[in-house]
Amino acid sequence: MIMIEKFNYKVNKNIDLGEKMLNGQGRGKLATCRYGFFPMSYNGCEIIAVCNLRRLLGIPVPLSEIAREIYPYGNAFSGLFGTWPSALRRYFRENSIQVRELTDYAKFRDEFASRKYAVISFWNAHHIFKGLHTVAIENTADGVKVYNRSNGTDLPVVYTKLDDYMDSGRFIRGYIAL
């Protein structure tokens, strides 16, 4: 595992993703980044969500650094299933990023209403074989902005309210930035 981690770090650190928010993990340079034995277009949503949250909070770190740090304790079967959503708790704690972790959607929705940023993990609706997805979200005057909504959408998508994007049946867990 150490070999793949080192190889991926060497590849990823040489990919210039700029300073903009990361969207469309299946497009452009972002799709060429690697995590485990796979390209991030397949399994990188948790890493991308953490990177986007850090950018929203004004404490950016290169995607390559985040992937390298999370991989040893967070990879799900060498990246086959991406990153365990619960592993993000450790990343936030070890990097002094204050978050509140919630696994109940109603509580998450109520608390997020008075906050600005969060990361959420959920099951893909109607796509059982696509597993789960994790995104960074932002409360805005126009609604909830979702970053990296899908592989092919290279812009964030705004929903009038969180319930237009999420529901309790798909919600796995969320981390609200404090």
C-alpha positions in Angstrom: 0.0 0.0 0.0 2.9 2.4 0.7 4.1 2.1 -2.9 0.8 3.1 -4.4 0.4 5.9 -2.0 3.9 7.3 -2.9 3.3 6.8 -6.6 -0.1 8.6 -6.4 1.4 11.5 -4.4 4.2 12.0 -7.1 1.6 12.0 -9.8 -0.9 14.2 -8.0 1.5 16.9 -6.8 2.5 17.6 -10.4 -1.1 18.3 -11.5 -1.9 22.0 -11.3 -5.5 22.3 -10.3 -5.4 26.0 -9.7 -7.1 27.7 -6.8 -10.7 27.5 -7.9 -13.3 25.2 -6.4 -13.1 21.7 -7.7 -16.0 20.4 -9.7 -16.6 17.6 -12.2 -14.2 15.0 -10.9 -14.5 13.2 -14.2 -13.4 16.2 -16.3 -10.1 17.8 -17.1 -7.0 17.6 -14.9 -9.0 16.6 -11.9 -9.9 13.3 -13.6 -6.2 12.5 -13.9 -5.5 12.6 -10.2 -5.2 9.3 -8.5 -6.3 7.6 -5.2 -5.5 4.0 -4.5 -5.5 2.0 -7.7 -7.9 4.3 -9.5 -8.3 7.7 -11.0 -10.2 10.2 -8.8 -12.8 10.4 -11.5 -13.9 7.0 -10.1 -13.3 7.4 -6.3 -12.1 10.8 -5.3 -15.2 12.6 -4.1 -14.4 12.5 -0.4 -10.9 13.9 -1.0 -12.3 16.6 -3.3 -15.0 17.5 -0.8 -12.4 18.0 1.9 -10.3 20.1 -0.4 -13.3 22.2 -1.4 -14.3 22.7 2.3 -10.7 23.9 3.1 -10.9 26.3 0.2 -14.3 27.7 1.4 -12.8 28.1 4.9 -9.8 30.0 3.6 -7.3 27.3 4.6 -6.5 25.7 1.3 -4.1 22.7 1.0 -3.2 20.9 -2.2 -5.4 18.0 -3.1 -2.3 15.8 -3.3 -1.6 16.5 0.4 -5.1 15.6 1.5 -5.1 12.4 -0.5 -1.7 11.4 0.9 -2.8 12.1 4.5 -6.2 10.3 4.4 -5.3 7.3 2.3 -3.5 5.2 5.0 -6.5 5.2 7.4 -9.4 6.1 5.1 -9.2 4.2 1.9 -11.9 1.7 1.4 -10.3 -1.4 -0.1 -7.4 0.4 -1.8 -9.8 3.0 -3.1 -12.2 0.6 -4.8 -15.0 2.3 -2.7 -13.2 5.6 -2.3 -12.8 6.7 1.4 -14.9 5.7 4.4 -17.0 8.8 5.2 -16.3 8.2 8.9 -12.6 8.6 8.3 -13.1 12.3 7.5 -13.6 12.8 11.3 -10.0 11.9 11.9 -8.7 14.2 9.2 -10.7 17.1 10.5 -9.5 16.4 14.1 -5.8 16.0 13.2 -5.9 19.2 11.1 -7.7 21.3 13.8 -10.7 21.9 11.6 -13.7 22.2 13.9 -16.7 20.4 12.6 -19.8 18.8 14.1 -20.5 15.3 12.8 -24.1 14.3 12.5 -25.7 11.0 11.1 -29.3 12.1 11.5 -30.5 14.1 8.4 -33.2 16.1 10.3 -30.7 17.3 12.9 -28.1 18.0 10.2 -30.6 20.1 8.1 -31.7 22.1 11.1 -28.2 22.9 12.3 -26.8 23.6 8.8 -29.5 26.2 8.3 -27.6 28.5 10.6 -24.1 27.6 9.3 -22.2 28.4 6.2 -20.3 25.3 5.1 -20.4 21.5 5.4 -19.5 18.2 3.8 -22.2 15.5 3.3 -22.0 11.9 2.3 -25.0 10.1 0.9 -26.2 7.1 -1.2 -26.7 7.9 -4.9 -30.5 7.8 -5.6 -31.6 5.3 -8.1 -28.0 4.2 -8.8 -27.3 1.4 -6.4 -24.2 0.4 -8.3 -22.8 3.9 -8.1 -22.5 3.7 -4.3 -22.1 6.8 -2.3 -21.1 10.4 -3.0 -19.6 13.1 -0.9 -19.7 16.8 -1.6 -19.0 20.2 0.0 -22.0 22.5 0.4 -22.4 26.2 1.1 -25.4 28.2 2.3 -25.8 31.2 0.0 -28.5 33.9 -0.5 -29.7 31.9 -3.5 -29.9 28.5 -1.7 -27.5 25.6 -1.1 -24.5 25.5 -3.5 -23.2 22.0 -4.1 -19.6 21.6 -5.2 -18.6 18.6 -7.3 -22.2 17.5 -7.7 -21.3 14.9 -10.4 -18.4 13.7 -12.6 -19.6 15.7 -15.6 -20.7 19.0 -14.1 -17.7 21.4 -13.9 -19.7 24.1 -12.1 -21.4 24.1 -8.7 -25.1 23.6 -8.7 -27.5 25.7 -6.5 -30.6 24.2 -5.0 -33.3 26.5 -3.4 -33.2 24.4 -0.2 -31.2 21.4 1.1 -34.3 19.1 0.8 -34.3 19.7 -3.0 -30.9 17.9 -3.1 -31.0 15.6 -0.2 -33.4 13.4 1.8 -33.2 11.4 5.0 -33.3 8.1 3.1 -30.0 8.8 1.2 -28.1 10.7 3.9 -25.2 8.9 5.6 -23.4 11.6 7.5 -22.5 15.3 7.5 -19.7 17.5 8.9 -20.8 21.0 9.6 -18.0 23.6 9.8 -18.2 25.5 13.1 
